[in-house]
Amino acid sequence: MKTSTLYNTIILVALCFWSSSCTEGFDEINTNPNSPESIGPQFLLSNVISVAANENTYTQGFRLSNYLAQFAASVEFERVDRYEMGSNAQYWNGTFRLLNDIESIQNNPATNEAYNAVSDVMKAYLFSQLTDMWGDIPYSEALGAKNGSFTPKYDTQEKVYTDPQNGILAILKRSSETLKNTSASIQGDMMFNNNLDKWRRFANSLRLRYMLRISKKLTNYSELLALVTENYFMRNNQDNAVVPYLTSAPNQWPMSQSALGLYQEHRMTQTVDSVLKAWNDPRQAILYKPTQQSVTAGTPQFKGLQNGLNRETINELGIKLNDISLFGAIFRDVPNGVDGQFMQYSELQFALAEAAYRGYISGDATSYYEAGIKASFDYFKSPLPAGYLAQSTVKLTTEDALNKILTQKWLALINNGHEAWFEIRRTGIPKLKPGPDNLNDDKYPVRYLYPESEQAVNKVNYSEAASRMGGDNINSKVWWEK
């Protein structure tokens, strides 16, 4: 991971070399016939992984989705907690920039089939983010700007996922096969340290994630069953698709360096408080802090805030903010307390538990479920208490089994981009209630608005997609939700 600073520096220098803003005549004066004329694929790959991991975890996870999934409640400024969604245009634009970087990797004269396969895994992941946040998106024509195409058509979400040649699932399957058979190698990978076997396991684990995501639209689960039968997934937390933050700049967890007021804007919710207390769950003391008021009184306790309250309501109710829990030390006091997230082993196990319970695959749902819980505790370095799995609120029985599987999965997805929000939209679990001061007529939002730039630059295709989806609003469900 320490080498990522070097990678980013080299990229910045190389981009300066490319830019017309650098010293005029540089090429004529300083041309070195022995040096490469383009950035090597390893540096571009490093940039894609590090930027995507940070963006997913900090801006999309901590700053946005933790409100939507009700891990965080706002005390004043973060209006997404009240469902003022906006377009999230920064992520739309940034993700397409990363996808263009992937195109550069794959067109690089120094690339090989291993780089192509690994970058395809990242391509599939990034396109899944776009389509799950917005629905129909530019896909098959999305990266044509270099060829003069600035108004790409929007493909349906169904095609984005299931096109037999170029859909997300097909790309991941093809990448896994390439990674299985290639003798080529890569560099620049700070996530798996250039281990192609782990990339293959990640690709297959993502396939399982996305097959479950579209499972309402499937009638044949043979491909899912074949994938599970092959069983070439993440094996434990050592295979997690995460990028550790560092103790020193510039690769520290951003919230550890942010203004105190921004940190204090994020409070524990009544939703997560009630769940963790029902489970007698020690992860609460890792994810959140006891209230300052209770600590001062010598009786530390946790207390959540209802989501979707405005400042006036908080004042009218007499809520004392020093009697509401903040997020835990790992999110503020420790610059490397969390990881940049893509996917964890615990999520995989909960996905397998759900698939087994629903009868999509063979296998014991309880074994998968308990493995997911143990993996989550292990990830947070918290011992699993004796008797935890035997509690009536945790033990997997026929009654309420799916709710227990998916609620544990929800918690394990905290801070991992919008994944918890996607799962809530897909399953309705946990059942979340909009706050009293929400700005969406008491409806739970299911997408972001398309960026305004799409309306200005690509209006015909934008309008067609918006009409097809039922309107460009935050309540228009995407294909896999319907």
Summary of the structure (lengths in Angstrom):
residues: 482
radius of gyration: 22.9
end to end distance: 41.1
largest distance: 75.7
contacts: 1565
relative contact order: 0.14
helix: 54%
strand: 5%
